[in-house]
Each structure stands twice: as C-alpha cells, then as structure tokens.
C-alpha cells in the first residue's frame, strides 16, 4: 500500500474541516488505496497540465462540497497537497494555480533531497 504524506499547508486546511468530513474523506482514500473503484461523485483523476495528474477525493454534506487533492510525486506515496470547500461547479483558476504551485514546490524539495 502507498505511504500517505501531507504538506504543511494541507494539514492547516484540513484542520478546518469538520470531523465527519475528514472521516468521510479518509475513508474514501483508504478504499482507493485498497483498489476499490470509487464512483465519479466520490473521486476523479485529472490532468492540470500535460505532466501533472492529480487525484480529487470528494465529499458532499448539507454545508456544501469538500475536496482533497493529492498527487504522486514519488511512486510509492500519495501526497495530499490541497483541501478546500468547493463553492462553484468547475474548479476555479485560483485553485488550479495553488495545486500546480504546490506540486512544483514538492518536486523542488524532492530534487534537493534526491
């Protein structure tokens, strides 16, 4: 099973989520890591750029839509980089920029350790 990693920014963002939402999200993550095929309403993989693929875990409750974004910068780990309360149907440009910037930061950190 892949190792789970979290960026410092992600940990601050996810802390604002209710306990119930956090439990629901990480239950989805666990099911994904065990190989279960999640429905489109719970999960999707998509590309932000030609080389950047991310995973989006989705939870909806009476207060709205909650999202957690992860990427696989290292083959043996799933790194969580962004958590947010989604307020529009499409992923906003500002959210895309945050995700791309955080992936670049991760890759830079990895190359320094490399």
N, C-alpha and C positions, 0 to 999 in steps of 0.2 A: 504494500500500500504506500502511496505517496506520502511524504512528510508535509505537514502543513506549516506554513510560515506566514507571518503578519508584519506589515510595515508599521512603523510607529504612527503614521498618520491614520492608517486603517484602524488601529486599536483605539485611537481617540474618537473616531467617527462611530464605530460600532458601539462604543460605550453609551452613546446617546439613544440607542435603540432599546425598546422595552425587552425585558427578559423573555417574554413569549416570542417576540420576533426573532431574537437571537437564537433561541432554541429551535424554532422552525427552520431558520436558515441553515444552522449547522447540522440539523437532521438531513436536510437536502444534500449538503456537502458529503456527509457520511454515506448516504445512499449512492451518490455519484461515484465516490471512491470505491465502493463495493461493486461497481459495474452496472448498477441499475440504470435503465434508460428512463430519464425523467421527462415529463410532459413539457410541451412548449410554454405552458403557463408557469412552470417552475424553473426552467433552465434554458439557456441558449448559449451557443458558442458563435462568436462572430469576429470578423477582422476589422480593425480600425484603420490599419494601413496594410500594405502588401505583406509586410513581415510580422505584424503584430496581431496575434489572435488572443482573445480573452474569453473567459467563461463568466456568464452572468447568472447568479442564483437569485430567484425572485420569490417574494412573499407578499401577499396582499391581506390586509385586515381592514377593519372599519375606519382606520385613520389614513389609509392610503396604500401606496405601493412602495415596498422597501427592496433595495437592491444591494448586492455584494458582488464586486468584480474581482476576479482572480486571473492570474496568468501563470505560465510555466516557463520561467526564465531558466530554471535548472530542470533537467529531465526527471529527476527523482522527487521533485517537490511542487506543491501548488502554493503560490504566494498570493495572499489577499492584499490588494492594494487600494481599494476604494469601497466605501459603504455610504449609501445615501438614500434619502427619501425622494423617490421619483415623483415629480409633480406634473409631468407632461407625457403625452403618448410616446413621442420619439425621444431618443437620447439627445439631450441638449449639447450644443457645440462646446459649451464650457466644461461639461462633464467629460466629453471626449478628450479635450485638451489636458485635463487633470490626469486621466488614465494614461495617455501617451507619455506625458511628462514623468509620471511615476515609474512607468516601465523603463524609460531611458535612465532614470536615476538608479533603478535596480541593476540594469545592465552595466552601468558605470561602476557601481560598487563591486559587482561580481568580477569585472575585469581588473580592478585594483587588487582584489584578493587572489585572483587567478594565478 
